[in-house]
Amino acid sequence: MRFAVSSPLSSSNSILETIAGLFHPPEQIDGISQLGSGNVNDTFLVTLNRSASRSAFVMQRLNTEVFEQPELVMRNLLKLGSHVEQRLAQQPPELLGRRWEVPKVLPTLDADGHWVEHQGEFWRSITHIGAATTTDVIQDDLHARELGYGLGMFHHLISDLATDELADTLENFHIAPAYLAEFDLVFSRSNDQISHRTTQAVSFIEERRQGIDVLEQACARGELKRRPIHGDPKINNVMIDNASGQAVGLIDLDTVKPGLVHYDIGDCLRSCCNRLGEETLDAGKVSFDLNLCRAILEGYLSIGRSFLTPEDFRYLPDCIRLIPLELGIRFLTDHLSGDHYFRTSRPQHNLDRAEVQFALTRSIENQWKDLNNLIEELSQER
């Protein structure tokens, strides 16, 4: 679950107090606690007392090693927030009276900007989506359907946002051939003794080198087109209403940028259809659940069918297989280069993660015919 672990403010939290006080009157702040389990940014929930106009807000320290131009990230968030707010004001019929929220960037207390740079660190605050939580592992088919609906609604609301209005904040993000090239470079420079596990992981990649550019080649041929995407719509970035069980918004919007919707669809299915979750230590039991895949796609297509083309449908199986392979390559590359990108909590953490993604890839390949039949069936429904 994405929830705050409450702890009283102390002297060790003085920097957090200082930063929070630049976004909100300090006398209204009750507490600051860790929020979520993200791999990149540090996220905190700032709770407020009853004298404040809201009950809480989210404060984040951006990882500027990942986001080297954080100002561009912020401009994308402001552009996205304004666009979606206008769309929601028009009461799109697809929402059917449902609740939907988009995290909004909050200004600094002096209204002089929307972020703070303090001691070489970059901070921002955004609104908190209340009465909703996320999970790291899928619950059931109804949950799966809502996850798919949430991604479909997000894509729908930003489908008319011009891609040239969004900065490319992460060059080559989700470009699988670029990740493969980076892996090749890192592996060629690796002077350490390679373990048996690493050797097996490297062999797994080598056996699948052909076709890793399938989506980019389709884009180059004009069969697929780049649109605004979320960039990281994994299961714990979809907020689910505590009372209704309905999707109410997507969070962690730093990776919003132009891309292929296939990146998002593949990433959503990758994180949702592995019931053990990406942090499991038992890669041998990892499998891709086709029933969950069906439920998620049915939820997505209840909205997405209106904007997906026949060519989009054609490449859905490829993206479902490619994204876990791509992420496995990224985890293995980070492992070989010293764990600089993804946050780790133990030795060989990123190698463990890579093995999980490769096991998921293998499970998809073992169900390839059934997966293609499922996509064909869903493409024919209206």
Salt bridges, closest charged atoms under 4 A:
ASP42 OD2 - ARG61 NE 3.10
ASP42 OD1 - ARG343 NH2 2.70
GLU85 OE2 - LYS104 NZ 3.29
GLU94 OE1 - HIS156 NE2 3.20
GLU101 OE2 - ARG99 NE 2.96
GLU121 OE1 - ARG61 NH1 3.54
GLU146 OE1 - ARG98 NH2 2.52
ASP160 OD1 - HIS83 NE2 2.69
ASP160 OD1 - ARG87 NH1 3.05
GLU165 OE1 - LYS79 NZ 3.23
ASP168 OD1 - LYS257 NZ 2.50
ASP184 OD1 - ARG209 NH2 2.87
GLU206 OE2 - ARG209 NH2 2.66
GLU207 OE1 - ARG208 NH1 3.22
GLU216 OE1 - ARG226 NH2 2.64
GLU223 OE2 - ARG221 NE 3.01
GLU223 OE1 - ARG314 NH1 3.80
ASP241 OD2 - ARG99 NH1 2.48
ASP252 OD2 - ARG2 NH2 3.91
ASP254 OD1 - ARG124 NH2 2.76
ASP264 OD2 - HIS155 NE2 2.73
ASP267 OD1 - ARG270 NE 2.71
GLU278 OE1 - ARG270 NH1 2.88
GLU279 OE1 - HIS349 NE2 2.65
GLU279 OE2 - ARG353 NE 2.94
ASP282 OD2 - LYS285 NZ 3.65
ASP289 OD2 - ARG275 NE 2.77
GLU298 OE1 - ARG145 NH1 3.36
GLU298 OE2 - ARG294 NH1 3.77
ASP312 OD2 - ARG227 NH2 2.84
GLU326 OE2 - HIS174 ND1 2.61
ASP352 OD1 - ARG197 NH2 2.57
ASP352 OD2 - ARG346 NE 3.20
GLU355 OE1 - ARG197 NH2 2.77
GLU365 OE2 - ARG208 NE 2.87
GLU365 OE2 - ARG321 NE 3.12
GLU377 OE1 - ARG294 NH2 3.04
